[in-house]
Amino acid sequence: MVELEFGLAGKVSTNADVYSYRILLLEVFTRRKPTDEQFDGDFSLRQVVAEAFPVALSEVIDSNLLNESNTTPTQLL
């Protein structure tokens, strides 16, 4: 599992930075945390998005991001 390799190695590298940035983007777009209870064992946020890509991606993206109403960014906070 890639994420375990980066976390357990204790080394700073561009690979670890890129992986962390990818996870951060997944958190932002899905509004889920990789530490949520639903992600235990071998089931991860990364897997949920990967399985939904490209056909069902709109099902895992935060619906507020897909909403085309006249809401301002401040109202979403």
C-alpha positions as CSV (number, residue, x, y, z in Angstrom):
1,M,0.0,0.0,0.0
2,V,1.6,3.3,-1.2
3,E,0.3,5.5,1.7
4,L,1.9,3.2,4.3
5,E,5.2,3.3,2.6
6,F,5.3,7.1,2.8
7,G,4.1,7.3,6.3
8,L,6.3,4.6,7.8
9,A,9.5,5.5,6.0
10,G,9.9,8.8,8.0
11,K,11.7,10.3,5.0
12,V,10.8,13.6,3.3
13,S,10.6,13.3,-0.5
14,T,8.8,14.8,-3.4
15,N,6.9,11.5,-3.8
16,A,5.5,11.9,-0.3
17,D,4.7,15.5,-0.9
18,V,2.9,14.7,-4.2
19,Y,0.9,11.9,-2.4
20,S,-0.1,14.2,0.4
21,Y,-1.2,16.9,-2.0
22,R,-3.3,14.3,-3.9
23,I,-5.0,13.2,-0.7
24,L,-5.6,16.9,0.3
25,L,-7.3,17.5,-3.1
26,L,-9.5,14.4,-2.6
27,E,-10.5,15.7,0.8
28,V,-11.4,19.2,-0.7
29,F,-13.4,17.8,-3.6
30,T,-15.2,15.0,-1.7
31,R,-15.6,16.8,1.7
32,R,-14.5,13.5,3.3
33,K,-11.5,12.8,5.4
34,P,-9.3,9.7,4.9
35,T,-9.7,9.0,8.6
36,D,-13.6,8.8,8.4
37,E,-15.0,5.6,10.0
38,Q,-16.1,4.3,6.6
39,F,-12.5,4.0,5.5
40,D,-11.1,1.2,7.5
41,G,-8.9,-1.7,6.6
42,D,-8.2,-1.8,2.9
43,F,-11.0,0.6,2.0
44,S,-9.7,4.2,1.4
45,L,-10.8,7.6,0.1
46,R,-8.4,7.1,-2.8
47,Q,-10.1,3.8,-3.7
48,V,-13.6,5.3,-3.6
49,V,-12.6,8.1,-6.0
50,A,-10.6,5.7,-8.2
51,E,-13.6,3.3,-8.5
52,A,-15.9,6.2,-9.4
53,F,-13.6,7.6,-12.1
54,P,-14.6,8.6,-14.7
55,V,-18.2,7.4,-15.0
56,A,-19.6,8.1,-11.6
57,L,-17.3,10.8,-10.4
58,S,-20.2,13.2,-9.8
59,E,-21.4,10.8,-7.1
60,V,-18.3,11.2,-4.9
61,I,-17.7,14.9,-5.5
62,D,-19.3,17.2,-2.9
63,S,-22.7,18.3,-4.3
64,N,-22.1,21.9,-3.2
65,L,-19.3,22.1,-5.7
66,L,-21.5,20.8,-8.5
67,N,-24.4,23.1,-7.6
68,E,-24.9,25.8,-10.2
69,S,-27.0,28.2,-8.0
70,N,-26.1,31.8,-7.5
71,T,-24.4,31.2,-4.2
72,T,-21.3,33.1,-3.3
73,P,-18.2,31.3,-2.0
74,T,-18.7,33.0,1.4
75,Q,-22.2,31.5,1.7
76,L,-20.7,28.0,1.2
77,L,-18.5,28.3,4.2
